[in-house]
Amino acid sequence: MNDIPPEPDRVAGAPHPRETAHLIGQESAEHSFLDAFTSGRMHHAWLISGPRGVGKATLAWRIARFLLATPEDDGGMFAAPPPDTLDIPADHPISHRLAALSEPRLFLLRRPWDAKAERLKQDITVDEVRKMKNFFALSATDGGRRVVIVDTADEMNVNAANALLKLLEEPPVNTTLLLISHQPSRLLPTILSRCRALRCHTLDADEMAQALRNAGVDAGEQTLALSALSGGSVGAALRLLTLDGLALYGDIIKIFSANGDRQAALRLAETAAGKTNAARFELMLDLFDLFLSRLARTGITGPPNPQASPHEGTVLTKLCPDAQAARRWAILAQELGARARHGRAVNLDPAALILDMVLKLNATATDLADRP
């Protein structure tokens, strides 16, 4: 029996970021950090931001591995030349210890597992931040650099954020803090002001294909569609592959290519019912939101390229031929997004919620088609 609890910072179907040796598409962020390191302008805290799934955590672990494995420069005449890469060999002792989460000079701050409730906690709590006090006391005896990874800073509650702020204001000696954030705007301004920024960007189709191969996945002809639907996020692409998201999005397109086929919508809604389909339900809501977003943009900029599903462009152009229609779809996207959030909060039946969304989409499509 596997007694290892789920990890909040692991994407289903993908290696954990600490197990990922190579990072694709974030060379600029890597070079920025390395330049600060080699020029003696190292900051004690770094905010690694960007969309979900583009490699922020992988970058944080690469930096941690690099800092812990690279000897400190004593200024002697026989010192090693400045490093020109963050790469550390996979057989290095630090690499092994980080992979096993057994490195005493690294502290990982993330949402904890609630053994009593048998689920991950919703937030990073102040108790988790306070554990760093013991970490700093124990790790100081080992000497050398110390690293803290916060994954993600967005998930700290108010008390945890204030406790971390105190640490940022008076950082322990020889310590580097790496804060990962999907939405920096949600963080305290005082936290932002004490961090140096490293921005990670979305991946293009070629980078996506390479990153997926590094994760052990060959998407083949699906790569362009995955790139389109994932918004350049490897994490989102892996989620789509794991949950058969491309086929699911194709089903949504088929429903509206058939003028809102109610029976097809009902069959689709029923596949989201039940606790065992919770992940599919969440993905379905996200794909409907994405469908509406791509639909509204079609009326402004034309059909998407590349398409995420066969005949997508034809369907979207038919439903949203102009800017006036685009405004209607954008308004509906906001309304349905709010209804979906409310429905999840009150545990509304997933099948009923999905079917209701389809009917409202169909009603809007019919109304637009009847315009003079």
N, C-alpha and C positions, 0 to 999 in steps of 0.2 A: 504493500500500500504506500502511496506517495504522501508523506507527511509535510512536504514543503508547501506553505500557503501560497496563494496567488500573489504575484508581484504587481503593484499598481503601475509600475513604469515599464512593463513588458507588453508589447503588442502581440496579440494572439497569432500564432503561426510564424513568428519571427524570432531570431536570436535576440537575447537581451542586449542592450547597447554596450554593456561591459564585455560582451562576447564578440562584438563586431570589430574586426581588425582595421577595416578601411572605411573611410568616409568619402562619399561621392558628392560633388557639387558645392562644397563649402570651403573651397580653397582660400577665398578672400578672408573669411573669419579665422581660419587656421594661421594664415600669414600675419594677420593683425596681432594675434596673440604671440606668435613666435618672434615678431619684430619687437614687441614690448619686452619679451623675456631676454632677448640677446642684447638689447640696447640699455638694459638696466632700468627700464621704466615700468617694471611690473607693478600692477595694482593688486591690492589685497582682496578685492571682490570684483567678480565679473558677472554681468547679466547676459545670459545666452538666450536670445529671443528669436521668435519666428513662428510660422504656422506649425500645427501639430504634424509630427511624423516626417520632418525634413532632415533630421539628423542632429538635433540640439543635444540630446542626451548622449549620443555617440561621440560628439565633439567634447562634451564634458568629461566623459570617461577617457578619451584620448589625452586630454590635457592632464587629467589626474595621473594617468599612467606615466606620462612624460615627466611631470614634476617629481613624482616619487622615485622614478628610476634614474633620473639625470643627476649626476653628482654636482654638488655645489662648487662653484668656481672659487678656488682659494687665492686667485690672483698670481699664482706662481708662474715661472717661466715655462714649466712643463704642462700647463693646463691644456685641456683638450680644446680644439677649435670650437667656435660657437655652433650649435646644432642648426641644421637647415631643414629639419623635418620633425614632426611630432611622433613619428613612428618609433615604436619600441618592440623588439623581437617577441614573438609569441612564447618563446621558451625562457624569457627573462623571469626570474623569481617574482618580481612585482606583478607581471602579467598573470601568473598563476594565482597569486594571492588575491588580486582584484577579482578575477573570475570566480574565485571561491568565496568572496566577501570575507576574507580572513586577514586583510591587510590592516595592521593596527594603527597606521597613520592616515587612514581614510575613514571619514564618517559620512554615512548616507542618510540624509533626512528625507523621508517620504511618508506617505500615508501608511499607518500601521495596520496589521491584521488584528481584528477583534475576535479572539478565540471563542469567547462566550457566544457572540452573535453569529459566528462563522461567516464573517464577511469583512471586507476592507472598510475602515472608517472613512467617513465622508471628507474629513479634513485632516491636515497636519495639525496636531494639538500642541499646546505649550509644553506639555510633559515630554514630547519628543524632542523639542528644542532644548529643554533643560538637561537632557541626557548628554548633550555636548560638553557640559561641565566636567563630567567624569572622563569623557574622551580626551579632553585637553589635558587633564591631570595625568592620565595614564600615558598618552602618546608623548608627552614632554620628556619622559624618561628615556625614550628611544632616540631622541635627537632627530635632526633633519627636518625636511619640509613636512607639513601636514595639509591635508586637503579635505574640504567639506563640499559635498554635492547635495543641492536641494532640488528635488525633482517631484513636483514642481512648486515653485514659490507661489503660484496662483492658488494653490490648495491650502495654504496656511490660513487658519482662522485669525481673528484680530489679535488675540493674546499671543499666539505663536509669532505673528509678524512683528509685534512690539518687542518680544524677547529676542528675535533675530536682529532687529534694528540695534539693540544695545551691543550685540556682538560686532556688528558692522561699524559702530561708532568707536569701539575700543577692541580692535581685532587682536587675538593672541599673536605672539611673535612667530614668524616663519609659517604663517597659515594663509592659504588661498581658499576663498569661498567661491563656488561656482553655482550660481542661481539660474535654473532653467525656467523659462516663462513662455507660455503660449500667448498671454495677454498682459503685457507689461503695464497697460493702462489701469489694471485692477490693483496694482501694487501701491504701497504707500509712497508718496513722492520722496519722502526722506530715505527710503530704501533705494529708490532709483538714483538719487543724487549721490549715493555712496558707492555705486557700482560703475565700472567701465563696461560699455556695451559691446557685445559681439552679436551681429545680426546674421541669422541663417535664412537662406532664400529657398523658394520652391525649385524643384528640379524640372528640367526639360525632358522630353521623351527619351533621348539617348541616355541621359544620366539616370532616369528612372529604370530603364532596362538594365543598366549596369548595377545599380543599387539592388534591384530585385535578384539579380544573379548572385550578388554577394550574400544575399539572405537565403540562397539555396533555391530560388524560384526562377524558372524560365517562362516568362509570360508569353513569349512568341508574338503571334499576331494580335494578342490582346493588349500589348503595351501601349499603343496610341489611345485606345479607349480608356485604359486604366489611368493614363496620364491626364486625360481630359476630365474624368470623373473625380479623380483624387486631388485635383488642383496642384499637382506636382509634389504631393506628399507620399513618401514611401509607406509610412504607417497606414495612411488611408487606403493605399493601393493593396496592401497586404490584408487589410480588413475586408475589402471588396472581394479579394480572391478567396479568403477563408470562408466567407458567408455567401459566396456565389452572387455577389452584388451586381456584376455585369448582366447576368440573366434577369435579375430582379428589376434592374433599370429598364431592360428590354421589355419586360412585361408591362411596365408603366407606359412606355411608348406605344405598345400594341393596344392598350386599352383606349388611348386617345386617338390612335389611328383608326379605330373602329367607332368613333363618335361616342366615347365614354361607355363602352360595353359594360353594362351593369353586372351581368353574370360573371364576366372575367374579373371585374373588380371585386365581387363577392368572393370568388375563389382565391384571389390574391390576399384579401383581408383575412380570410380564415387561416392562411399559412402563418399569420403573425400572432395567433391566439395561443394562450397557455404559457406557463413559466418557462418551459423548455425552449420556447421561441423568442425569449426576451431580447436576445442579441439581434435576431432578424427583425423584430419590431422596431428597435432603435435604428437599425440601418434603413429600414423602409421609410421611417419618418425623415431621416436625413436625405434620402434619395428623392422623396417628394419635394422637399425644400430645394434641393439642387435642381430638380426638374423645373420648378417655378422660376428659379433664378435664371436658368438658361433660356427659359421661355420668354421672360421679360426682356432679357438682353437681345433676343432675336429681333424684336420690334425696333430696336435702336441701331444695332450694328450688323444685323443679318444673321443667318444660321451659323451655329458654332462650327469651327474647324480646328481640330478633327471632330468628327461625330463620335459620340459615345455608344451609339447603337445604330444598326441599320435603319434607314428611313427617318432618323431623328430629325434631320434638317427639314425634311418635307412636312413632318407633323408640326414642328415648332413654327414654321413659316405660315402654315395654314391657320394655326391657333392665334398667332401674334404677328399680323402682317405690317403693323405700323406702330408709331410712338404712342398713339392714343390707347391701343390695346395693351401696350407695354405697361402703361400706368395702371391699368385695371389689374393686370397680373401681379404687379409689384405690390399693390394694396392688398390683394388677396393673399399673397405670400406672407405678409405681416400678420394678417388676421389668422390664417391657418397655423402659423408658427406659434402664436399666442394660445390658440385652442389646443395645440399639441402639448405645449408645456403644462397647461392646466389639466389636460386629460391624463398626463403621466403623474401629475402631483396628486390627483384624486383617484388614481388607479382605475381609470375608465377602461372598459373592455377594449383591448387593442383592435380586434376585428371591427367593432362598431366605430372606433375613431378613424380607422383607415377608410372604411366605407363612406363615412360622413365626408371625409376630405375629397374622395373621388366624386361624390355627388355635387359638392360645391364647385369643384373644378369644372365638372360637366355643365352645371348651370351657367357659369360664367362664359364658357365656350359657346353655349347656345345663344346667350344674350349678345355676345359679340358678333356671332354669325348673322343675327337678325338685324344688325345695324343698317340703317338706310344708306 
